[in-house]
Amino acid sequence: TFFTNLHTVILTVPPDTLPSYFRYLSNSYPEISIITEKPALPSLSDLPPSFLPHLMYTRRSNIAVLENWILKPSYVKFRSTVFSSIMTHGTPISYTLTLSQERSSSSWRSSPSSPLRDVGVHVVRMLRDLFGEFAAFPTSSSSATSSSTSLNATSTHSLYPTLQGSISLLFTPDLPPSSQCANLTINFSSPATLTYNIASDGWITGGVSATLNEALRFVKNVPSKKGVTSSKMSFEEGLRDVAVLDVLLSNPPPTPPPLLPSAVL
């Protein structure tokens, strides 16, 4: 009765507790739209079995996942520059993503492994958006201890087979601001390099209103100004990010990395 006459519920809860809330709402109130923070789920293993028919046959469109990184104003501008550079210089030959941040002890990222799940899905989505789906991870290693949390991997993409990627994520307690960074550098065969400061317009403020509006348009099936309903916030796209991260955090990762189990696709 609490949810009577509600159209949309926004879940802003720690990722580890999300499956229980998600399972309750999706099973008990299937008519209510759900907007969740990323990650869509901590892992694909947390996907409720009862939800598979929705994904297989109805492509349930009343669940959205907030993805603010790819709608950050600075990223939208950078993305346009990347594709303009591709037209000018050709296919990029390599990229390096380096992120070093403090691991908070008082938030939902307090457990050693949480930052990789919480931030990792944003990283995966940004790289998928720029370079297409991941084809393989030739090397990958991750660790989560009381002193540090890290992920290091090399990657290739199906859209640009010759592109070589390098991903490095590091989270440590009490990391001084001078040691914190978040940069994506893209190299082209001609003397051209693009660098994007991921946090240049803020981690939280950048893209938040655009993200929420996009999610609301998606669950309400309201077309954008271009006349289409964006799938960037869809639950399926959120699960694809989670699936790639599941692969990255398995040692060693399988090749090629599956986007989703075949039953879901």
Secondary structure, 3 states (H helix, E strand, C coil): CCCCCCCEEEECCCHHHHHHHHHHHHHHCCCCEEEECCCCCCCHHHCCHHHHHHHHHHCCCCEEECCCHHHCHHHHHHHHHHHHHHHHHCCEEEEEEEEEEECCCCCCCCCCCHHHHHHHHHHHHHHHHHHCCEEEEEEEEEEECCCCEEEEEEEEECCCCCCEEEEEEEEECCCCHHHCEEEEEEEECCCEEEEEECCCCCCCCCCHHHHHHHHHHHHCCCCCCCCCCCCCCEHHHHHHHHHHHHHHCCCCCCCCCCCCCCCCC
